[in-house]
Amino acid sequence: MKFISYFVRESSRRIPLILHRIQNPVHTIHTHRSAAATMDTTVHSAGISEVHHVPMSVIKRPIPSILDEQKVISLMDTINGEASEEEVPPIDLLWITGSEGGQYYFSFGGCHRFEAYRRLQRETIKAKLVRSTLGDLYHYMGSSAPKYLA
Ligand SMILES: Nc1ncnc2c1ncn2[C@@H]1O[C@H](COP(=O)(O)OP(=O)(O)OP(=O)(O)O)[C@@H](O)[C@H]1O
């Protein structure tokens, strides 16, 4: 019994240490899957387990959000709580490589979570990166999709 509890404790310590650097400016991947991250996936990110800490400054949100103020405030409280932040799942980002090699991160959903992280002046937000193409962006933006990526 003592051995089992030692093993469980040691394993759970190791999980958050699985950190890698993949590319700038998205520095880290972790494969730790919280209950929220596991259960609260979208159709786009259902097969993606890696969660990245993506700098807020690199995320493009071309469509303005319509926000429920109470929900933003409630999310800010949850995110600020040391124990409760895990209850907020990662947002999805469309990750597009431009024709000249630049990396672009577009966000369409996750409006309330993004706004809560923004108001809290967090430098990064938890996100799943959904590999996407300019064609995918056209689905969201039609002809307003940025031409500089093509
Ligand atoms: N205090 C809270 N208020 C609202 N959602 C919370 C809160 N704490 C944790 N959550 C979780 O955060 C997620 C919020 O996702 P939700 O789809 O409701 O909003 P959003 O994606 O940020 O905004 P939108 O759907 O408008 O784009 C849910 O998975 C919810 O369970």
Ligand as a Chemical Component Dictionary entry (heavy atoms), coordinates in Angstrom:
data_LIG
# 
_chem_comp.id                   LIG 
_chem_comp.type                 NON-POLYMER 
_chem_comp.pdbx_formal_charge   0 
_chem_comp.three_letter_code    LIG 
# 
loop_
_chem_comp_atom.comp_id 
_chem_comp_atom.atom_id 
_chem_comp_atom.alt_atom_id 
_chem_comp_atom.type_symbol 
_chem_comp_atom.charge 
_chem_comp_atom.model_Cartn_x 
_chem_comp_atom.model_Cartn_y 
_chem_comp_atom.model_Cartn_z 
_chem_comp_atom.pdbx_ordinal 
LIG N1  N1  N 0 -17.082 30.756 -13.576 1  
LIG C1  C1  C 0 -17.271 30.193 -14.774 2  
LIG N2  N2  N 0 -18.167 30.733 -15.620 3  
LIG C2  C2  C 0 -18.355 30.194 -16.846 4  
LIG N3  N3  N 0 -17.677 29.109 -17.320 5  
LIG C3  C3  C 0 -16.777 28.546 -16.506 6  
LIG C4  C4  C 0 -16.535 29.054 -15.204 7  
LIG N4  N4  N 0 -15.591 28.290 -14.620 8  
LIG C5  C5  C 0 -15.244 27.344 -15.518 9  
LIG N5  N5  N 0 -15.946 27.494 -16.658 10 
LIG C6  C6  C 0 -15.781 26.679 -17.859 11 
LIG O1  O1  O 0 -15.242 27.538 -18.872 12 
LIG C7  C7  C 0 -15.770 27.178 -20.140 13 
LIG C8  C8  C 0 -16.421 28.395 -20.764 14 
LIG O2  O2  O 0 -16.788 28.048 -22.090 15 
LIG P1  P1  P 0 -18.037 28.709 -22.808 16 
LIG O3  O3  O 0 -18.232 27.992 -24.100 17 
LIG O4  O4  O 0 -19.194 28.781 -21.853 18 
LIG O5  O5  O 0 -17.576 30.213 -23.046 19 
LIG P2  P2  P 0 -16.444 30.747 -24.038 20 
LIG O6  O6  O 0 -16.091 29.634 -25.022 21 
LIG O7  O7  O 0 -15.307 31.304 -23.277 22 
LIG O8  O8  O 0 -17.192 31.923 -24.773 23 
LIG P3  P3  P 0 -18.138 31.775 -26.068 24 
LIG O9  O9  O 0 -18.828 30.417 -25.990 25 
LIG O10 O10 O 0 -19.081 32.923 -25.957 26 
LIG O11 O11 O 0 -17.228 31.892 -27.260 27 
LIG C9  C9  C 0 -16.759 26.036 -19.910 28 
LIG O12 O12 O 0 -16.100 24.824 -20.179 29 
LIG C10 C10 C 0 -17.087 26.144 -18.417 30 
LIG O13 O13 O 0 -17.373 24.884 -17.852 31 
# 
loop_
_chem_comp_bond.comp_id 
_chem_comp_bond.atom_id_1 
_chem_comp_bond.atom_id_2 
_chem_comp_bond.value_order 
_chem_comp_bond.pdbx_ordinal 
LIG N1  C1  SING 1  
LIG C1  N2  SING 2  
LIG C1  C4  DOUB 3  
LIG N2  C2  DOUB 4  
LIG C2  N3  SING 5  
LIG N3  C3  DOUB 6  
LIG C3  C4  SING 7  
LIG C3  N5  SING 8  
LIG C4  N4  SING 9  
LIG N4  C5  DOUB 10 
LIG C5  N5  SING 11 
LIG N5  C6  SING 12 
LIG C6  O1  SING 13 
LIG C6  C10 SING 14 
LIG O1  C7  SING 15 
LIG C7  C8  SING 16 
LIG C7  C9  SING 17 
LIG C8  O2  SING 18 
LIG O2  P1  SING 19 
LIG P1  O3  DOUB 20 
LIG P1  O4  SING 21 
LIG P1  O5  SING 22 
LIG O5  P2  SING 23 
LIG P2  O6  DOUB 24 
LIG P2  O7  SING 25 
LIG P2  O8  SING 26 
LIG O8  P3  SING 27 
LIG P3  O9  DOUB 28 
LIG P3  O10 SING 29 
LIG P3  O11 SING 30 
LIG C9  O12 SING 31 
LIG C9  C10 SING 32 
LIG C10 O13 SING 33 
# 
